[in-house]
Amino acid sequence: MSKRPSLIGGLTLPGSEAREAVTDRPTEAAPEAPAPKAVGRRARPEIVHTSVYLPREVHRRLREIAFTRDVKVHDIIMEGIDEALRKHGHPSVDALKVGAKRGE
């Protein structure tokens, strides 16, 4: 049994002819260009992205709290991080942000 043909396979989009002309040329050993940056995003070296795995019910409750207070779940999580830092004798999140901006 063969594959069913794609509904959009035969469509030609405006400007696609120019792309085909560029891609039909044989490629030479040209130096690789750096990957383009995402549009609208600025570099933020002082920010580290991380993931948090939460039980579904915990996430649901955090969303409920955030909705009730008209804030984002991120804000609720940052409050918890702030409390954990203080509990262990560290400066608050805001104090650490200011210190990082000054280069301390």
N, C-alpha and C positions, 0 to 999 in steps of 0.2 A: 504494500500500500504506500503510495507516495504522499509527500507533504502537501497540504492544502496551500495554494498560492496566497501570498500576503495581499490584503486589501490595499495597503499603501505602498507596496513595492514598486508600482509603476508610476507613482506620482513624481512630478518634477516641481521642485520648489524654486522660487525666484532666486537667482544668484548661484544655483547649483551647477550651472554650466561652467562658471568660472572656477569653482572648486574642482570639478572633474578635469579641467585643463591643467590645473596645477598638480593634481595627483597622478595624471597620466604620464608625466615626465619621469624618466628614469632618475632614481636618486643617486647622487654622488656622495662621497664621504664628506659631507658638510658637518661642521661643528654643531652640536646640539644647542639649541637656544634654551635659555632657562624657562621653566614652566611659568605660564602666565599666572599672575596673582588673581585671586577671586575679586571680582568687581565689587566695590563698596566696602571692602574690609580693609582695616588698617592694621599694621603690625603692632602687636601689643606684647612685647617681650616680658613685661612684668606680670603677665597673666598666664597661669598654667591651667590647661583644660584637663579635667578628670571626669571619670564616670563613677556614679554611686549606684550600687545595686540594692534596691529596696524591696521588701515584701510588698505585694500588691496592696494589701490593706493599709500599710503605712503610707504608701504613696497616695492612696485615696484620701486618707485623713489629712495629709499635708496639703493636697489640693483643696480640700474642704476649708481648712484654716485659711489658706491663701485667698480663696474666693470670698470668704466672710470678711476678711480684712482688706480686700481689694488690692492685694499685692501678688507677686509671683512666688512660686514654690521656691525659687532660688533665694529669695529674700528670707523665707522661713528657715531654709537650710543654713544660710549665712548667720542667722541669729543663733542657731544651735552651735555652729563652729565658734562663734564669738564666746558663748558661754563655756565651751570646752577649753578654749585658750585661757580664759580668766580662772577657771577652776584649777588649772595646772600652773598658775602663776605667770602667765605670759601676757603681754599687752593685747589690747583689743584689736579686732580686724582693722578698724579705722586708724588706730595708731600705727599699725604695721604698714598700712597703705601709705600714710604720710611719710614714714621713715624710708620706705622704698623709693618714693618720689625724690627725696632729698639725697638719696644715695648712701644711706646709713646702713 
